[in-house]
């Protein structure tokens, strides 16, 4: 989702990255704002100006960074904080739910499945609480025009997808349902592609899927600098339905 913001006499392209961010999350990422006390903040990235824009019911506030590395670092810290807080809460709730047993008489097994699950939950929760994970941001689905352009340009990707579509049709013909086999001749499996960003590694990943088959191809592109990665992130935000 691309927006135009007016800065000091000219317009700049910015895109929405995070929605509903809390003030404590901003402080953890080392971001200081003046518009304190808002219910939440929507965070826009303005790559050209090396800025984050924080929009809330209190108005809009711009925070500029000295370098693209600093901007990317703030995005990583903020994203990891948001995800970690959310997952720690969910995992704690899951642990409590597993420990509860409201049946009478009490029912159980002679195995240790619950104890093993709780151990796994605690281990994963500790990783999240210590920010010991790599952040991945789902940017959205590629629009049809860009997807078709990739397939027309990248022979290896198109070959793999065509083979997967052929396999999907073979599955269709093997169905035990006569009604399903009836329309197999005209069956053209749908293809879609999802885009992910891995900011810590400065990589963009496009994963291609074919209906009834699943993931069939993964394209990964790395960028040498924070500036190059952020500009790629900006480009993909306009063609992948970011946060829509």
C-alpha positions in Angstrom: 0.0 0.0 0.0 1.8 3.2 -1.3 1.0 6.7 0.0 2.3 10.1 -1.0 3.5 12.3 1.9 4.4 15.9 1.6 7.8 16.8 3.1 9.4 20.3 2.9 8.0 21.3 -0.4 8.0 18.0 -2.2 6.1 14.7 -2.3 7.7 11.4 -1.2 6.6 7.8 -1.7 6.0 5.9 1.6 4.4 2.5 2.3 2.6 1.1 5.3 4.6 -1.6 7.1 3.2 -2.1 10.6 -0.3 -1.4 11.9 -1.5 -0.9 15.4 1.9 -0.6 17.0 2.0 0.2 20.7 4.1 3.0 22.3 6.2 0.5 24.4 7.2 -1.3 21.2 8.6 1.9 19.8 10.7 2.5 22.9 12.1 -1.0 22.7 13.3 -0.3 19.1 15.0 2.9 20.3 12.5 5.2 18.6 11.6 8.4 20.4 8.4 10.2 19.5 6.7 13.3 20.8 3.1 12.2 20.2 2.9 10.0 23.2 -0.2 8.4 24.6 -1.9 7.3 21.4 -4.0 4.1 21.4 -1.7 2.8 18.6 0.4 3.9 15.7 0.5 2.9 12.1 4.1 2.9 10.8 5.1 4.0 7.3 8.5 3.7 5.7 9.8 6.5 3.5 12.9 5.1 1.9 13.9 8.1 -0.1 14.0 10.3 3.1 15.4 7.5 5.4 12.3 8.1 7.6 9.6 6.3 9.5 6.3 8.1 9.8 4.1 7.3 12.8 0.4 8.0 12.3 -2.2 8.0 15.1 -5.2 9.9 16.4 -2.7 12.5 17.7 -1.5 13.3 14.3 1.5 12.3 12.2 5.1 12.4 13.3 8.3 11.9 11.2 11.5 10.3 12.6 14.5 10.5 10.3 17.5 8.2 10.5 21.2 9.1 9.7 21.8 6.1 7.5 19.9 3.3 5.7 21.5 0.8 8.1 20.0 2.7 11.1 16.6 2.7 9.4 16.7 -1.0 8.6 17.9 -1.8 12.2 14.9 0.1 13.6 12.5 -1.9 11.3 14.1 -5.2 12.4 13.9 -4.4 16.1 10.4 -3.1 15.9 9.2 -6.1 13.9 10.8 -8.6 16.2 9.4 -6.9 19.2 5.8 -6.9 17.8 6.0 -10.6 16.8 7.7 -11.7 20.1 5.2 -10.0 22.4 2.3 -11.6 20.4 3.8 -15.1 20.4 4.9 -15.1 24.0 1.3 -14.3 25.0 -0.2 -16.9 22.7 2.3 -19.6 23.9 1.7 -18.8 27.6 -2.1 -19.1 27.0 -1.5 -22.4 25.2 0.6 -23.7 28.2 -2.2 -22.7 30.7 -4.8 -24.4 28.5 -2.8 -27.7 28.4 -2.3 -27.6 32.2 -6.0 -27.3 32.9 -8.2 -30.3 33.2 -11.8 -29.5 33.9 -13.2 -33.1 33.5 -14.3 -35.2 36.4 -13.3 -37.9 36.8 -9.8 -36.7 35.6 -8.9 -38.4 32.3 -5.3 -38.9 31.1 -3.0 -41.3 29.3 0.0 -43.2 30.6 2.2 -41.3 28.2 4.0 -38.0 28.7 2.5 -36.1 25.7 1.3 -33.1 27.7 4.7 -32.7 29.6 6.5 -32.9 26.3 4.3 -30.3 24.7 4.7 -27.9 27.6 8.5 -28.4 27.5 8.5 -27.5 23.8 6.2 -24.5 24.3 8.5 -23.2 27.1 11.6 -23.7 24.9 10.1 -21.8 21.9 8.7 -19.1 24.2 12.1 -18.5 25.7 13.5 -18.1 22.1 10.9 -15.5 21.4 11.3 -13.7 24.7 15.1 -13.5 24.0 14.4 -12.4 20.4 16.4 -15.5 19.2 14.7 -15.8 15.8 14.9 -14.4 12.3 12.1 -12.0 11.4 10.2 -12.7 8.2 7.6 -10.2 6.9 4.9 -11.4 4.6 4.4 -8.7 2.0 1.4 -10.2 0.2 0.6 -11.8 -3.1 2.1 -10.8 -6.4 -0.4 -9.1 -8.7 -1.2 -11.1 -11.9 0.6 -8.7 -14.2 3.9 -9.0 -12.3 3.5 -12.8 -11.9 2.9 -13.3 -15.6 5.9 -11.1 -16.4 8.1 -13.3 -14.2 6.8 -16.5 -15.9 7.4 -15.0 -19.3 10.9 -14.0 -18.4 12.1 -16.9 -16.2 12.1 -20.1 -18.2 13.1 -22.3 -15.3 10.3 -21.1 -13.1 7.7 -21.4 -15.9 8.9 -25.0 -16.7 8.6 -26.0 -13.0 5.1 -24.5 -12.8 3.9 -26.1 -16.0 5.1 -29.5 -14.8 3.3 -28.9 -11.5 0.1 -28.0 -13.3 0.3 -31.1 -15.4 0.7 -33.2 -12.2 -2.4 -31.4 -10.7 -4.4 -32.5 -13.8 -3.1 -36.1 -13.4 -4.4 -36.0 -9.8 -7.7 -34.8 -11.0 -8.1 -37.7 -13.5 -7.2 -40.2 -10.7 -10.1 -39.0 -8.6 -12.7 -41.6 -7.5 -15.4 -39.0 -8.0 -17.0 -39.0 -11.4 -18.2 -35.4 -11.0 -14.6 -34.3 -10.4 -13.2 -36.3 -13.4 -15.9 -34.8 -15.6 -14.3 -31.3 -15.6 -10.6 -32.4 -15.6 -10.2 -31.7 -19.4 -10.9 -28.0 -18.8 -9.1 -27.8 -15.5 -6.4 -25.1 -15.4 -4.8 -25.1 -11.9 -4.5 -21.7 -10.4 -1.0 -20.2 -9.8 -0.1 -17.6 -7.2 3.1 -16.2 -5.6 3.6 -14.9 -2.2 6.4 -12.4 -1.3 8.4 -12.4 1.9 11.1 -10.1 3.2 13.9 -11.2 5.6 15.3 -7.8 6.7 18.1 -9.1 8.8 19.5 -11.0 5.9 18.5 -8.3 3.3 16.7 -10.9 1.2 13.4 -11.0 -0.7 11.8 -14.4 -1.2 9.1 -15.2 -3.8 7.3 -18.5 -3.3 5.3 -19.9 -6.1 2.2 -22.2 -5.5 0.1 -24.3 -7.8 -3.4 -25.3 -6.9 -3.7 -28.9 -5.5 0.0 -29.2 -5.5 1.3 -26.6 -3.1 4.7 -24.8 -3.1 6.6 -25.7 -6.3 9.4 -23.0 -6.6 11.2 -20.5 -4.4 13.1 -17.6 -5.8 15.5 -15.8 -3.4 17.3 -12.5 -4.1 19.8 -11.0 -1.7 20.9 -7.3 -1.6 24.3 -6.0 -0.7 23.3 -2.9 1.2 20.5 -1.7 3.4 19.6 1.0 0.8 19.2 -1.6 -2.0 17.1 -3.9 0.2 14.8 -1.1 1.4 14.3 0.2 -2.1 13.4 -3.4 -3.2 11.0 -3.6 -0.2 9.4 -0.3 -1.4 9.0 -1.7 -4.9 7.4 -4.9 -3.7 5.0 -3.0 -1.5 3.4 -1.6 -4.6 3.0 -4.9 -6.4 2.3 -7.4 -3.6 -0.6 -5.9 -1.8 1.4 -5.1 1.4 -1.0 -5.1 4.4 -4.1 -5.0 2.3 
